[in-house]
Amino acid sequence: MGNFLILERLDRLEKLVIANKEVLTFEETCDYTGISRSYLYKLTASGNIPHSKPNGKMIFFEKRKLNNWLLQNRRKSHTEIKGEALSYTFKNRR
């Protein structure tokens, strides 16, 4: 097996391990979200992302809270907007 295939399999295994964890380290959070290290530092320093610093140095992220943060400010699809408009129109007929 070539080195590339071994590295690819190792990468898949790492992702599986991260997927089963409830609490992520800083590095794991960067990998999980795709956010760069510098931007994640800015988000934690400004308090814009939920995180914990139990010993004052290391930063941890709860995956459930992280997912909620990632999915905030949801945008509706055109189909959802049209359906709501149609529903509103029927409900407020004169």
C-alpha positions as CSV (number, residue, x, y, z in Angstrom):
1,M,0.0,0.0,0.0
2,G,1.4,3.4,-0.9
3,N,2.1,6.2,1.6
4,F,-0.8,8.2,0.2
5,L,-3.3,5.5,0.8
6,I,-2.0,5.0,4.4
7,L,-2.3,8.8,5.1
8,E,-5.7,8.9,3.6
9,R,-6.9,6.0,5.8
10,L,-5.3,7.6,8.9
11,D,-7.1,10.9,8.1
12,R,-10.5,9.0,7.8
13,L,-9.8,7.3,11.2
14,E,-9.0,10.6,12.9
15,K,-12.3,12.0,11.6
16,L,-14.2,9.1,12.9
17,V,-12.6,9.5,16.4
18,I,-13.5,13.2,16.4
19,A,-17.1,12.4,15.3
20,N,-17.6,10.3,18.4
21,K,-16.2,12.8,20.9
22,E,-18.5,15.2,22.8
23,V,-15.7,17.7,23.8
24,L,-13.2,18.9,21.3
25,T,-9.8,20.5,21.7
26,F,-8.8,23.7,19.9
27,E,-7.1,21.8,17.1
28,E,-9.9,19.3,16.7
29,T,-12.4,22.2,16.5
30,C,-10.3,23.8,13.7
31,D,-10.5,20.5,11.8
32,Y,-14.2,19.9,12.6
33,T,-15.4,23.4,11.6
34,G,-12.8,24.3,8.9
35,I,-12.1,27.5,10.8
36,S,-8.5,28.7,10.8
37,R,-6.5,28.8,14.0
38,S,-6.2,32.6,13.9
39,Y,-9.9,33.2,13.3
40,L,-10.9,30.7,16.1
41,Y,-8.5,32.5,18.5
42,K,-10.3,35.8,17.6
43,L,-13.7,34.2,18.1
44,T,-12.7,32.8,21.5
45,A,-11.0,36.1,22.6
46,S,-14.1,38.1,21.7
47,G,-16.5,35.6,23.4
48,N,-18.3,35.1,20.1
49,I,-18.1,31.3,20.2
50,P,-19.1,29.0,23.2
51,H,-16.0,27.6,24.8
52,S,-14.5,26.6,28.1
53,K,-11.1,27.2,29.7
54,P,-11.1,25.0,32.8
55,N,-7.5,25.5,33.7
56,G,-7.1,29.0,32.2
57,K,-4.9,27.8,29.3
58,M,-6.4,25.1,27.2
59,I,-9.6,25.8,25.3
60,F,-12.3,23.2,24.9
61,F,-15.5,23.2,22.8
62,E,-18.7,21.2,23.5
63,K,-19.7,19.7,20.1
64,R,-23.4,20.2,20.7
65,K,-23.0,23.9,21.5
66,L,-20.5,24.3,18.6
67,N,-23.1,22.8,16.2
68,N,-25.8,25.2,17.5
69,W,-23.4,28.1,17.0
70,L,-22.5,27.0,13.5
71,L,-26.2,26.7,12.5
72,Q,-27.3,30.0,13.9
73,N,-28.8,32.7,11.6
74,R,-30.4,30.1,9.3
75,R,-31.6,31.4,6.0
76,K,-34.9,30.1,4.5
77,S,-35.0,28.6,1.1
78,H,-37.1,30.1,-1.7
79,T,-39.6,27.2,-1.4
80,E,-40.0,27.9,2.4
81,I,-40.6,31.6,1.8
82,K,-43.1,31.0,-0.9
83,G,-45.0,28.5,1.3
84,E,-45.1,31.0,4.2
85,A,-46.3,33.7,1.8
86,L,-49.0,31.5,0.4
87,S,-50.1,30.4,3.9
88,Y,-50.2,34.1,5.1
89,T,-52.2,35.1,2.0
90,F,-54.9,32.4,2.7
91,K,-55.0,33.1,6.4
92,N,-55.4,36.9,6.0
93,R,-58.0,36.9,3.2
94,R,-60.7,39.5,3.4
